[in-house]
Amino acid sequence: MLYYVTREASRKRGIRFGVAGMEARPTASRIVNTLKAVFRARITTGLLVVLPVYVTYLLVRFIFELMRDASQWLVEAYITTEFGASVRRFFQIDLDSLKASLGHNPTPAEMVAALPAWMQWVISIFSVLVTIFLLYAIGLFAANVFGKRLLLRMERMVDHLPFVKTVYRSSKQILETLAGDQTKNFQRVALIPFPQERMRCVGFITSTFHDSVSGEELATVFIPTTPNPTTGYLQILRRVELVEVDWSVEEAVRTIMSGGILRPEHLTIVPSGRPELPQRPLGR
């Protein structure tokens, strides 16, 4: 009898100890999960702070180096000529000494590398300014009649090259869209019932006119695709079926190219000129 009681007590104590251990383990597990969630949230917050800055830095650096390299060879060539002898004398660059140390005639890049670090930065910035001036001169040339004719002949020559034609036309359309050359024909931004009545997509009203028979006001709407807004669909809709929004064309293009991530805050799907329908209570 004593053995039975002792055994029964031990079993009960074991059960109690086991329950306590089971209660302790979930508590520890919750603490670990909480710490993991906090750690993951802080890492995510840090990435959201650092990544935009880093991406912006990479983009600015890429554009700067691209514009610098486009004209730096002109500055380097100038330094190696007789016209750049005054620059070499000012910075005490001896071509003979540089040639003896390198074992060959110094290239323009090697001659620039022999300049002080601050002077190399001055040359880089000056090269960027030269690139901007050349782009302005090319744009000025392309705006006149002679330049337009020359560009038209060049495009006709490019059209005879199969692969080059596709790349040139596609890149030109994308750049013209980003630069706003095509968006100047877009009058307003609207939400279109497409591809069905309950859905809305972003479109651009290109023109408005009246039906030849009924006199109803109609609109031609260009519906671009995502993420390439240079292609899309053209539809003719009744003006009252459109939901005109107060977005700018640039905001709409940014929304389309980002897949809706970068959208303006104000957004409604209530058609213009049509009162908002009362909402039906749930469960009816």
Secondary structure, DSSP 8 states (H G I E B T S, - for coil): -HHHHHHHHHHHHHHHHHHHHHHHHHHHHHHHHHHHHHHHHHHHHHHHHHHHHHHHHHHHHHHHHHHHHHHHHHHHHHHHSGGGHHHHHHTT--HHHHHHHHTS---HHHHHHTS-HHHHHHHHHHHHHHHHHHHHHHHHHHHSHHHHHHHHHHHHHHTTSHHHHHHHHHHHHHHHHHHTTTGGG--EEEEE--SSTT--EEEEEEEEEE-TTT--EEEEEEEE-SS-TTSEEEEEEEGGG-EEE---HHHHHHHHHTTTSS--S----S-TTS-------TT-
